[in-house]
Structure formats: structure tokens, C-alpha cells
Amino acid sequence: MLPGIDNALIVRLLDLVGIGVFALSGALMAVRLRQTLITACFFALVTGVGGGSVRDLLIGAPVFWVQDGAIAAVCIAIAFVVWITHERWWEGQLLEWADAVGLAAYAVFGTAKALAWGVPPVPALLMGVITGCVGGTIRDILAGVPSIIVRPEIYVTAAALASGLFLVLLWLGAGTPVAAVVGASAGFLLRGAAIRWSLALPAYRGPRESR
């Protein structure tokens, strides 16, 4: 463990970062679609808490944001800030980069929470992927745009890297803070590289037709 860093604190920070940046990406999507403030708030909320809600239902935990009213308030506040600020603040690939941060942080947090609830390592890794990917998927479905997970672009792979590396480092005795920071950083770097250089996995082409 790093001196002065509490395990619960680093995991909590990852949770808040994931929720905040996913809420930001949801609000940005609504604003780009020229939606109302209410729709922006709704997009921010479902994107921020979607993955974590599915995870909690699967592992039998109380749905986190229902137990903590501040989380919904933060998502709505983020949407309000995005909606009232000038559009030039949110131009370019900010949505993609915000989503990358949330993906990496939330994947690690989801895995850590699943482990804390007694889930074995492999299912815990999958809980991390679900936590990192489902919120963005819900956002895209609501917006009527093709979801990132049905494109060959590297996305789920980055979440799996973050969760998997976190688990490996824990197994090697690195401690939660180090494992969490390294795992999240690796997932973010892989997703960032995919955004920067349009990296993608090979798509299925099927067997060649006989001539």
C-alpha cells in the first residue's frame, strides 16, 4: 500500500471519477442532439449510473445511487453546467475522451466492488467490464446512434485490460491503490490510443466461399 493512501479512498475516488465523466458524456450527447435541459439531465443520470446499477443487481448489492442521493444530484448538476455553457467549450473529441476516462476508472471500481461482495475473480472481471461499458451503451441507444460496442473499435477490450491488470496486480500483492491506478491508467491509454489512431480489432468475415 502507498503511504497515507487508504484502500477505500482510492476505490471511492475511482467511483466518483467514473460517475462524473460518464454523466458528462451523457449530457454532452444530449446537447449535441439539441435536446432540452430535462433530457440532458436524464442522459447524464442514466449514463453515469447505468453500468453500476446493472452490476449491483447482478452481484446482489443495493443499487448504489438509490442509497446515496448525492450521486443523482451530481449527475444533474453536471448536466446543468454543460447545458448553460457555451458550445465551444465542448467541441472536438471531448465526449470520446470523457468516455475513455469513465470506462477505465469504472471498470476497475466495478471489479473491486464485485470482489468486496465475494464474487470470484473471473466474474469480478466481467462485472468490471459491465460497469465500464453499459452506461455508454444505454446513452447511445437512447440517442439513436450506433453503440461503440457493436463496432470493431477498441472499447470493451480496454475495460477488460483495466479490470484484468487490476486483478493480476492484486494477486501479485501490489496493493489496492497501486493496482487500481495502474489498471485504470492502462485501460485509459489503450482506449486513448484507439481514439487517437482509430485502432480496431479485426471484424469477422466468415468462411471463404468455395469456388
Buried (B, 14 or more C-beta within 10 A) or exposed (E): EEEEBEBEEBBEBBBBBBBBBBBBBBBBBBBBBEBEBEBBBBBBBBBBBBBBBBBBEBBEBEBBBEEEEEBBEBBBBBBBEBBEEEEEEBEEEEBBBBBBBBBBBBBBBBBBBBBBBEBEBEBBBBBBBBBBBBBBBBBBEBBEEEBBBEEEBBBBBBBBBBBBBBBBBBEEEBBBBBBBBBBBBBBBBBBBBBBEEEBEEEEEEEEEEEE
